[in-house]
């Protein structure tokens, strides 16, 4: 059974938010696709339904609005 567009969009937002947080905490080398997907309760294989690669994920995460510190 497939997921609705709204569900997929929400999952992508969760992935990006978690990735942006992880990048802030650990830098670009501190992000693992497997660990990231586990942290948002999604499968590693599901990652590729949202992003072509880890590099595409990082580029999209870096485009997110960063909170002002």
C-alpha positions as CSV (number, residue, x, y, z in Angstrom):
1,X,0.0,0.0,0.0
2,X,1.4,3.4,-1.0
3,X,1.6,6.6,1.0
4,X,-0.3,9.8,0.2
5,X,1.5,12.8,-1.0
6,X,0.8,14.5,2.3
7,X,2.4,11.6,4.3
8,X,5.4,11.6,2.0
9,X,5.8,15.4,2.4
10,X,5.6,15.1,6.2
11,X,8.2,12.3,6.2
12,X,10.5,14.4,4.0
13,X,10.1,17.4,6.4
14,X,10.9,15.1,9.4
15,X,14.0,13.7,7.6
16,X,15.2,17.2,6.8
17,X,14.7,18.6,10.3
18,X,16.5,15.7,11.8
19,X,19.4,16.0,9.3
20,X,19.7,19.8,9.9
21,X,19.8,19.2,13.6
22,X,22.4,16.4,13.2
23,X,24.6,18.6,10.9
24,X,24.5,21.4,13.5
25,X,25.5,19.0,16.3
26,X,28.1,16.8,14.5
27,X,29.0,18.5,11.2
28,X,28.7,17.1,7.7
29,X,30.7,14.0,8.5
30,X,28.5,13.2,11.5
31,X,25.4,12.2,9.5
32,X,24.7,8.6,8.6
33,X,21.7,7.8,6.4
34,X,20.9,4.7,8.4
35,X,21.1,6.4,11.8
36,X,19.1,9.4,10.5
37,X,16.3,7.3,9.2
38,X,16.2,5.2,12.4
39,X,15.9,8.4,14.4
40,X,12.7,9.4,12.5
41,X,11.3,5.8,12.6
42,X,11.7,5.2,8.8
43,X,13.6,2.6,6.9
44,X,17.0,3.0,5.4
45,X,15.6,1.9,2.0
46,X,12.8,4.5,2.3
47,X,15.4,7.2,2.2
48,X,15.8,6.8,-1.5
49,X,12.1,7.6,-2.1
50,X,12.9,11.1,-0.8
51,X,16.5,11.8,-1.9
52,X,18.8,10.5,-4.7
53,X,21.8,10.4,-2.4
54,X,23.4,11.5,0.9
55,X,24.8,14.5,-0.9
56,X,21.3,15.5,-2.1
57,X,20.1,15.2,1.5
58,X,22.9,17.4,2.9
59,X,22.3,20.0,0.2
60,X,18.5,20.1,1.0
61,X,19.2,20.1,4.8
62,X,21.6,23.1,4.4
63,X,18.9,25.0,2.6
64,X,16.6,24.8,5.6
65,X,15.9,27.8,7.7
66,X,18.4,27.8,10.5
67,X,17.3,29.2,13.9
68,X,19.0,32.4,14.9
69,X,21.4,31.9,17.8
